[in-house]
Amino acid sequence: YNERYKTFRRQHVIGKMAAKDCDKVIKKRKIKNSETAKCKEVNTFVIASIKEVCEVCQTMGKPYHKNKTYIESVKTFQLVVCKLKSKGKRLPKCAYRGQECNQHIVLSCEKGLPVHFQRSF
Ligand code: C5P
């Protein structure tokens, strides 16, 4: 598998978590802003199996209307969106507010595998 796919999986796909788990999961999965070495501002977790998320790239997605390089999911997914409470915080103290919702996800795919989480709606 390619490295971008592995990173996508680590950052965005989880079998089970609750909104209150953001801090713990983001720390455990070593999710950070790789460019600034600060805390990542937003990270969305898709509560699903990796198989279901990969299917968005294969049969369960369609071109995203605003930018056809992206694929949007046909169905909605259960999500936890983790947002940093205060911007500009340096590692390792990253405190997040989590929100649970059900939304369509917008991804980019390479060779039928998800490699980037763009947004949800
Ligand atoms: O939108 P932007 O390019 O700043 O997003 C950077 C990264 O933040 C994305 O690649 C993705 O990993 C994450 N993100 C997210 N959920 C969102 C928006 C961004 O996980 N709704």
Backbone and ligand atoms as CSV (ligand in chain L), in Angstrom:
chain,resi,resn,atom,element,x,y,z
A,1,TYR,N,N,0.835,-1.210,0.000
A,1,TYR,CA,C,0.000,0.000,0.000
A,1,TYR,C,C,0.859,1.244,0.000
A,2,ASN,N,N,0.316,2.294,-0.554
A,2,ASN,CA,C,1.145,3.494,-0.560
A,2,ASN,C,C,1.072,4.254,0.765
A,3,GLU,N,N,2.053,5.085,0.965
A,3,GLU,CA,C,2.241,5.794,2.229
A,3,GLU,C,C,1.096,6.779,2.502
A,4,ARG,N,N,0.606,7.424,1.456
A,4,ARG,CA,C,-0.495,8.382,1.646
A,4,ARG,C,C,-1.762,7.660,2.126
A,5,TYR,N,N,-2.002,6.472,1.621
A,5,TYR,CA,C,-3.145,5.680,2.067
A,5,TYR,C,C,-3.007,5.291,3.537
A,6,LYS,N,N,-1.806,4.889,3.919
A,6,LYS,CA,C,-1.567,4.519,5.327
A,6,LYS,C,C,-1.790,5.718,6.251
A,7,THR,N,N,-1.307,6.880,5.816
A,7,THR,CA,C,-1.499,8.093,6.610
A,7,THR,C,C,-2.979,8.452,6.699
A,8,PHE,N,N,-3.685,8.348,5.588
A,8,PHE,CA,C,-5.126,8.618,5.585
A,8,PHE,C,C,-5.844,7.722,6.598
A,9,ARG,N,N,-5.522,6.439,6.559
A,9,ARG,CA,C,-6.147,5.478,7.482
A,9,ARG,C,C,-5.893,5.839,8.939
A,10,ARG,N,N,-4.649,6.154,9.228
A,10,ARG,CA,C,-4.272,6.493,10.607
A,10,ARG,C,C,-5.004,7.754,11.073
A,11,GLN,N,N,-5.129,8.724,10.189
A,11,GLN,CA,C,-5.709,10.003,10.592
A,11,GLN,C,C,-7.233,10.027,10.576
A,12,HIS,N,N,-7.865,9.218,9.735
A,12,HIS,CA,C,-9.290,9.451,9.465
A,12,HIS,C,C,-10.230,8.268,9.607
A,13,VAL,N,N,-9.734,7.073,9.839
A,13,VAL,CA,C,-10.648,5.931,9.905
A,13,VAL,C,C,-10.503,5.233,11.248
A,14,ILE,N,N,-11.634,5.050,11.924
A,14,ILE,CA,C,-11.611,4.413,13.250
A,14,ILE,C,C,-12.908,3.639,13.436
A,15,GLY,N,N,-12.789,2.465,14.042
A,15,GLY,CA,C,-13.963,1.611,14.212
A,15,GLY,C,C,-14.962,2.180,15.188
A,16,LYS,N,N,-14.436,2.787,16.258
A,16,LYS,CA,C,-15.328,3.288,17.296
A,16,LYS,C,C,-14.639,4.395,18.068
A,17,MET,N,N,-15.304,5.509,18.263
A,17,MET,CA,C,-14.842,6.544,19.192
A,17,MET,C,C,-16.007,7.483,19.477
A,18,ALA,N,N,-15.904,8.236,20.554
A,18,ALA,CA,C,-16.924,9.225,20.906
A,18,ALA,C,C,-16.289,10.614,20.837
A,19,ALA,N,N,-17.139,11.635,20.843
A,19,ALA,CA,C,-16.655,13.016,20.737
A,19,ALA,C,C,-15.650,13.349,21.842
A,20,LYS,N,N,-15.865,12.801,23.025
A,20,LYS,CA,C,-14.986,13.102,24.163
A,20,LYS,C,C,-13.603,12.460,24.038
A,21,ASP,N,N,-13.428,11.582,23.044
A,21,ASP,CA,C,-12.160,10.859,22.900
A,21,ASP,C,C,-11.129,11.566,22.023
A,22,CYS,N,N,-11.466,12.743,21.476
A,22,CYS,CA,C,-10.559,13.415,20.520
A,22,CYS,C,C,-9.119,13.526,21.026
A,23,ASP,N,N,-8.918,14.079,22.204
A,23,ASP,CA,C,-7.547,14.313,22.703
A,23,ASP,C,C,-6.741,13.013,22.731
A,24,LYS,N,N,-7.375,12.002,23.303
A,24,LYS,CA,C,-6.726,10.700,23.486
A,24,LYS,C,C,-6.357,10.057,22.144
A,25,VAL,N,N,-7.305,10.055,21.199
A,25,VAL,CA,C,-7.086,9.378,19.910
A,25,VAL,C,C,-6.054,10.134,19.070
A,26,ILE,N,N,-6.138,11.458,19.081
A,26,ILE,CA,C,-5.201,12.260,18.284
A,26,ILE,C,C,-3.775,12.089,18.804
A,27,LYS,N,N,-3.645,11.974,20.097
A,27,LYS,CA,C,-2.324,11.742,20.685
A,27,LYS,C,C,-1.820,10.335,20.347
A,28,LYS,N,N,-2.678,9.357,20.556
A,28,LYS,CA,C,-2.288,7.961,20.322
A,28,LYS,C,C,-1.885,7.733,18.873
A,29,ARG,N,N,-2.609,8.363,17.948
A,29,ARG,CA,C,-2.330,8.163,16.518
A,29,ARG,C,C,-1.298,9.146,15.963
A,30,LYS,N,N,-0.712,9.917,16.852
A,30,LYS,CA,C,0.370,10.846,16.486
A,30,LYS,C,C,-0.042,11.776,15.339
A,31,ILE,N,N,-1.236,12.374,15.480
A,31,ILE,CA,C,-1.740,13.286,14.458
A,31,ILE,C,C,-1.319,14.704,14.815
A,32,LYS,N,N,-0.596,15.327,13.897
A,32,LYS,CA,C,-0.157,16.705,14.118
A,32,LYS,C,C,-0.066,17.423,12.788
A,33,ASN,N,N,0.103,18.714,12.847
A,33,ASN,CA,C,0.353,19.488,11.636
A,33,ASN,C,C,1.811,19.306,11.262
A,34,SER,N,N,2.052,18.544,10.228
A,34,SER,CA,C,3.434,18.169,9.902
A,34,SER,C,C,4.244,19.364,9.402
A,35,GLU,N,N,3.539,20.373,8.857
A,35,GLU,CA,C,4.266,21.532,8.326
A,35,GLU,C,C,4.735,22.496,9.417
A,36,THR,N,N,3.901,22.693,10.438
A,36,THR,CA,C,4.222,23.716,11.446
A,36,THR,C,C,4.718,23.125,12.762
A,37,ALA,N,N,4.620,21.805,12.914
A,37,ALA,CA,C,4.935,21.153,14.186
A,37,ALA,C,C,4.045,21.651,15.330
A,38,LYS,N,N,2.887,22.197,14.976
A,38,LYS,CA,C,1.901,22.583,15.991
A,38,LYS,C,C,0.744,21.587,15.969
A,39,CYS,N,N,-0.235,21.849,16.836
A,39,CYS,CA,C,-1.395,20.962,16.871
A,39,CYS,C,C,-2.191,21.124,15.576
A,40,LYS,N,N,-2.760,20.037,15.103
A,40,LYS,CA,C,-3.606,20.093,13.907
A,40,LYS,C,C,-4.920,20.779,14.269
A,41,GLU,N,N,-5.386,21.697,13.425
A,41,GLU,CA,C,-6.570,22.488,13.779
A,41,GLU,C,C,-7.878,21.720,13.708
A,42,VAL,N,N,-8.037,20.923,12.664
A,42,VAL,CA,C,-9.259,20.131,12.500
A,42,VAL,C,C,-8.865,18.737,12.055
A,43,ASN,N,N,-9.471,17.746,12.656
A,43,ASN,CA,C,-9.286,16.376,12.155
A,43,ASN,C,C,-10.601,15.628,12.271
A,44,THR,N,N,-11.056,15.113,11.147
A,44,THR,CA,C,-12.313,14.372,11.109
A,44,THR,C,C,-12.042,12.871,11.126
A,45,PHE,N,N,-12.726,12.172,12.008
A,45,PHE,CA,C,-12.662,10.708,12.033
A,45,PHE,C,C,-13.954,10.135,11.462
A,46,VAL,N,N,-13.804,9.183,10.560
A,46,VAL,CA,C,-14.942,8.462,10.005
A,46,VAL,C,C,-15.092,7.183,10.815
A,47,ILE,N,N,-16.274,7.010,11.412
A,47,ILE,CA,C,-16.516,5.835,12.251
A,47,ILE,C,C,-17.048,4.733,11.339
A,48,ALA,N,N,-16.155,3.909,10.857
A,48,ALA,CA,C,-16.528,2.884,9.875
A,48,ALA,C,C,-15.363,1.928,9.713
A,49,SER,N,N,-15.600,0.852,8.967
A,49,SER,CA,C,-14.491,-0.045,8.632
A,49,SER,C,C,-13.719,0.574,7.469
A,50,ILE,N,N,-12.452,0.193,7.348
A,50,ILE,CA,C,-11.645,0.710,6.235
A,50,ILE,C,C,-12.258,0.269,4.906
A,51,LYS,N,N,-12.879,-0.900,4.898
A,51,LYS,CA,C,-13.523,-1.401,3.670
A,51,LYS,C,C,-14.614,-0.449,3.191
A,52,GLU,N,N,-15.455,-0.016,4.115
A,52,GLU,CA,C,-16.548,0.902,3.741
A,52,GLU,C,C,-16.013,2.224,3.201
A,53,VAL,N,N,-14.908,2.698,3.773
A,53,VAL,CA,C,-14.352,3.975,3.322
A,53,VAL,C,C,-13.695,3.806,1.949
A,54,CYS,N,N,-13.002,2.684,1.750
A,54,CYS,CA,C,-12.405,2.414,0.433
A,54,CYS,C,C,-13.464,2.305,-0.649
A,55,GLU,N,N,-14.623,1.793,-0.308
A,55,GLU,CA,C,-15.701,1.645,-1.294
A,55,GLU,C,C,-16.160,2.991,-1.865
A,56,VAL,N,N,-15.959,4.057,-1.108
A,56,VAL,CA,C,-16.295,5.400,-1.626
A,56,VAL,C,C,-15.457,5.685,-2.887
A,57,CYS,N,N,-14.213,5.236,-2.880
A,57,CYS,CA,C,-13.339,5.437,-4.050
A,57,CYS,C,C,-13.693,4.505,-5.207
A,58,GLN,N,N,-14.400,3.447,-4.921
A,58,GLN,CA,C,-14.640,2.397,-5.917
A,58,GLN,C,C,-16.054,2.454,-6.491
A,59,THR,N,N,-17.057,2.135,-5.674
A,59,THR,CA,C,-18.437,2.062,-6.199
A,59,THR,C,C,-19.423,2.962,-5.469
A,60,MET,N,N,-19.056,3.432,-4.268
A,60,MET,CA,C,-20.013,4.171,-3.430
A,60,MET,C,C,-19.722,5.670,-3.390
A,61,GLY,N,N,-19.113,6.183,-4.480
A,61,GLY,CA,C,-18.812,7.604,-4.567
A,61,GLY,C,C,-19.202,8.154,-5.923
A,62,LYS,N,N,-19.227,9.469,-5.992
A,62,LYS,CA,C,-19.455,10.133,-7.287
A,62,LYS,C,C,-18.618,11.407,-7.317
A,63,PRO,N,N,-18.332,11.927,-8.520
A,63,PRO,CA,C,-17.505,13.137,-8.605
A,63,PRO,C,C,-18.120,14.273,-7.791
A,64,TYR,N,N,-17.300,14.965,-7.062
A,64,TYR,CA,C,-17.755,16.075,-6.209
A,64,TYR,C,C,-18.090,17.257,-7.115
A,65,HIS,N,N,-19.281,17.809,-6.942
A,65,HIS,CA,C,-19.773,18.808,-7.910
A,65,HIS,C,C,-18.893,20.061,-8.001
A,66,LYS,N,N,-18.248,20.433,-6.875
A,66,LYS,CA,C,-17.477,21.690,-6.886
A,66,LYS,C,C,-16.079,21.530,-7.477
A,67,ASN,N,N,-15.566,20.305,-7.423
A,67,ASN,CA,C,-14.197,20.076,-7.900
A,67,ASN,C,C,-14.070,18.598,-8.212
A,68,LYS,N,N,-14.076,18.277,-9.472
A,68,LYS,CA,C,-14.202,16.868,-9.872
A,68,LYS,C,C,-12.940,16.044,-9.639
A,69,THR,N,N,-11.891,16.653,-9.102
A,69,THR,CA,C,-10.766,15.815,-8.700
A,69,THR,C,C,-11.070,15.085,-7.389
A,70,TYR,N,N,-12.138,15.515,-6.712
A,70,TYR,CA,C,-12.541,14.862,-5.464
A,70,TYR,C,C,-13.741,13.954,-5.686
A,71,ILE,N,N,-13.924,13.020,-4.772
A,71,ILE,CA,C,-15.057,12.087,-4.809
A,71,ILE,C,C,-15.877,12.257,-3.540
A,72,GLU,N,N,-17.186,12.402,-3.698
A,72,GLU,CA,C,-18.054,12.484,-2.515
A,72,GLU,C,C,-18.781,11.165,-2.312
A,73,SER,N,N,-19.005,10.828,-1.063
A,73,SER,CA,C,-19.677,9.566,-0.754
A,73,SER,C,C,-21.162,9.673,-1.098
A,74,VAL,N,N,-21.697,8.601,-1.631
A,74,VAL,CA,C,-23.125,8.538,-1.942
A,74,VAL,C,C,-23.934,8.533,-0.641
A,75,LYS,N,N,-23.461,7.804,0.347
A,75,LYS,CA,C,-24.180,7.762,1.631
A,75,LYS,C,C,-23.472,8.628,2.676
A,76,THR,N,N,-24.158,8.835,3.772
A,76,THR,CA,C,-23.538,9.579,4.863
A,76,THR,C,C,-22.809,8.610,5.794
A,77,PHE,N,N,-21.845,9.146,6.493
A,77,PHE,CA,C,-21.101,8.382,7.492
A,77,PHE,C,C,-21.255,9.042,8.853
A,78,GLN,N,N,-21.105,8.222,9.870
A,78,GLN,CA,C,-21.019,8.749,11.229
A,78,GLN,C,C,-19.611,9.319,11.403
A,79,LEU,N,N,-19.538,10.562,11.852
A,79,LEU,CA,C,-18.246,11.250,11.965
A,79,LEU,C,C,-18.033,11.783,13.366
A,80,VAL,N,N,-16.766,11.915,13.748
A,80,VAL,CA,C,-16.409,12.761,14.885
A,80,VAL,C,C,-15.448,13.821,14.352
A,81,VAL,N,N,-15.856,15.084,14.420
A,81,VAL,CA,C,-15.005,16.191,13.972
A,81,VAL,C,C,-14.347,16.784,15.218
A,82,CYS,N,N,-13.027,16.725,15.240
A,82,CYS,CA,C,-12.261,17.235,16.387
A,82,CYS,C,C,-11.680,18.586,16.002
A,83,LYS,N,N,-12.029,19.616,16.773
A,83,LYS,CA,C,-11.523,20.966,16.491
A,83,LYS,C,C,-10.700,21.455,17.670
A,84,LEU,N,N,-9.532,21.981,17.354
A,84,LEU,CA,C,-8.627,22.503,18.373
A,84,LEU,C,C,-9.298,23.654,19.116
A,85,LYS,N,N,-9.236,23.610,20.449
A,85,LYS,CA,C,-9.910,24.644,21.253
A,85,LYS,C,C,-9.240,25.997,21.085
A,86,SER,N,N,-7.919,26.065,21.114
A,86,SER,CA,C,-7.264,27.357,20.876
A,86,SER,C,C,-6.143,27.203,19.866
A,87,LYS,N,N,-6.180,28.065,18.880
A,87,LYS,CA,C,-5.254,27.967,17.747
A,87,LYS,C,C,-3.819,28.277,18.152
A,88,GLY,N,N,-2.899,27.702,17.396
A,88,GLY,CA,C,-1.494,28.032,17.575
A,88,GLY,C,C,-0.813,27.304,18.721
A,89,LYS,N,N,-1.543,26.403,19.379
A,89,LYS,CA,C,-0.938,25.653,20.483
A,89,LYS,C,C,0.147,24.716,19.969
A,90,ARG,N,N,1.237,24.686,20.693
A,90,ARG,CA,C,2.334,23.786,20.341
A,90,ARG,C,C,2.088,22.414,20.948
A,91,LEU,N,N,2.720,21.429,20.332
A,91,LEU,CA,C,2.666,20.086,20.893
A,91,LEU,C,C,3.346,20.100,22.251
A,92,PRO,N,N,3.099,19.193,23.174
A,92,PRO,CA,C,2.143,18.109,23.036
A,92,PRO,C,C,0.753,18.428,23.601
A,93,LYS,N,N,0.512,19.638,24.057
A,93,LYS,CA,C,-0.780,19.923,24.703
A,93,LYS,C,C,-1.822,20.367,23.685
A,94,CYS,N,N,-2.431,19.415,23.027
A,94,CYS,CA,C,-3.452,19.730,22.027
A,94,CYS,C,C,-4.815,19.360,22.605
A,95,ALA,N,N,-5.652,20.368,22.879
A,95,ALA,CA,C,-6.972,20.114,23.474
A,95,ALA,C,C,-8.056,20.370,22.431
A,96,TYR,N,N,-8.898,19.356,22.241
A,96,TYR,CA,C,-9.901,19.397,21.174
A,96,TYR,C,C,-11.320,19.365,21.725
A,97,ARG,N,N,-12.214,19.960,20.932
A,97,ARG,CA,C,-13.646,19.822,21.157
A,97,ARG,C,C,-14.169,18.906,20.058
A,98,GLY,N,N,-14.868,17.857,20.439
A,98,GLY,CA,C,-15.363,16.894,19.450
A,98,GLY,C,C,-16.840,17.068,19.193
A,99,GLN,N,N,-17.227,16.845,17.941
A,99,GLN,CA,C,-18.642,16.923,17.586
A,99,GLN,C,C,-19.008,15.714,16.732
A,100,GLU,N,N,-20.085,15.053,17.107
A,100,GLU,CA,C,-20.548,13.902,16.331
A,100,GLU,C,C,-21.591,14.354,15.323
A,101,CYS,N,N,-21.511,13.823,14.107
A,101,CYS,CA,C,-22.532,14.141,13.093
A,101,CYS,C,C,-22.584,13.036,12.043
A,102,ASN,N,N,-23.594,13.117,11.188
A,102,ASN,CA,C,-23.737,12.188,10.060
A,102,ASN,C,C,-23.689,12.997,8.782
A,103,GLN,N,N,-22.639,12.826,7.987
A,103,GLN,CA,C,-22.492,13.644,6.786
A,103,GLN,C,C,-21.846,12.867,5.642
A,104,HIS,N,N,-21.980,13.422,4.442
A,104,HIS,CA,C,-21.237,12.911,3.286
A,104,HIS,C,C,-19.777,13.321,3.457
A,105,ILE,N,N,-18.865,12.483,2.969
A,105,ILE,CA,C,-17.443,12.804,3.045
A,105,ILE,C,C,-16.891,13.057,1.639
A,106,VAL,N,N,-15.901,13.942,1.554
A,106,VAL,CA,C,-15.270,14.283,0.276
A,106,VAL,C,C,-13.787,13.922,0.377
A,107,LEU,N,N,-13.373,13.040,-0.512
A,107,LEU,CA,C,-12.021,12.469,-0.443
A,107,LEU,C,C,-11.292,12.658,-1.756
A,108,SER,N,N,-9.971,12.495,-1.739
A,108,SER,CA,C,-9.327,12.176,-3.006
A,108,SER,C,C,-8.770,10.769,-2.922
A,109,CYS,N,N,-8.740,10.133,-4.067
A,109,CYS,CA,C,-8.378,8.720,-4.163
A,109,CYS,C,C,-7.237,8.562,-5.155
A,110,GLU,N,N,-6.405,7.545,-4.906
A,110,GLU,CA,C,-5.332,7.170,-5.841
A,110,GLU,C,C,-5.381,5.664,-6.009
A,111,LYS,N,N,-5.472,5.221,-7.234
A,111,LYS,CA,C,-5.548,3.772,-7.522
A,111,LYS,C,C,-6.634,3.092,-6.693
A,112,GLY,N,N,-7.779,3.759,-6.570
A,112,GLY,CA,C,-8.917,3.162,-5.864
A,112,GLY,C,C,-8.838,3.189,-4.354
A,113,LEU,N,N,-7.834,3.898,-3.797
A,113,LEU,CA,C,-7.718,3.982,-2.334
A,113,LEU,C,C,-7.768,5.442,-1.886
A,114,PRO,N,N,-8.403,5.720,-0.728
A,114,PRO,CA,C,-8.462,7.101,-0.244
A,114,PRO,C,C,-7.095,7.569,0.256
A,115,VAL,N,N,-6.734,8.807,-0.123
A,115,VAL,CA,C,-5.437,9.351,0.303
A,115,VAL,C,C,-5.538,10.747,0.917
A,116,HIS,N,N,-6.734,11.363,0.865
A,116,HIS,CA,C,-6.878,12.730,1.397
A,116,HIS,C,C,-8.317,12.948,1.841
A,117,PHE,N,N,-8.490,13.544,3.029
A,117,PHE,CA,C,-9.822,13.941,3.493
A,117,PHE,C,C,-9.990,15.422,3.225
A,118,GLN,N,N,-10.935,15.775,2.354
A,118,GLN,CA,C,-11.109,17.182,1.989
A,118,GLN,C,C,-12.076,17.897,2.921
A,119,ARG,N,N,-13.284,17.348,3.063
A,119,ARG,CA,C,-14.304,17.976,3.919
A,119,ARG,C,C,-15.481,17.024,4.082
A,120,SER,N,N,-16.465,17.439,4.884
A,120,SER,CA,C,-17.728,16.707,4.958
A,120,SER,C,C,-18.843,17.730,4.832
A,121,PHE,N,N,-20.027,17.258,4.449
A,121,PHE,CA,C,-21.167,18.176,4.326
A,121,PHE,C,C,-22.481,17.446,4.515
L,1,C5P,O1,O,-8.637,22.395,4.541
L,1,C5P,P1,P,-7.183,22.194,4.844
L,1,C5P,O2,O,-6.366,21.901,3.628
L,1,C5P,O3,O,-6.597,23.212,5.743
L,1,C5P,O4,O,-7.160,20.841,5.696
L,1,C5P,C1,C,-5.950,20.277,6.093
L,1,C5P,C2,C,-6.219,18.905,6.631
L,1,C5P,O5,O,-7.113,18.967,7.735
L,1,C5P,C3,C,-6.873,17.937,5.666
L,1,C5P,O6,O,-5.957,17.316,4.825
L,1,C5P,C4,C,-7.513,16.950,6.618
L,1,C5P,O7,O,-6.564,16.002,7.066
L,1,C5P,C5,C,-7.928,17.822,7.792
L,1,C5P,N1,N,-9.345,18.185,7.766
L,1,C5P,C6,C,-10.259,17.311,8.326
L,1,C5P,N2,N,-11.591,17.628,8.315
L,1,C5P,C7,C,-12.021,18.767,7.751
L,1,C5P,C8,C,-11.108,19.655,7.182
L,1,C5P,C9,C,-9.764,19.336,7.212
L,1,C5P,O8,O,-9.871,16.259,8.822
L,1,C5P,N3,N,-13.328,19.062,7.757
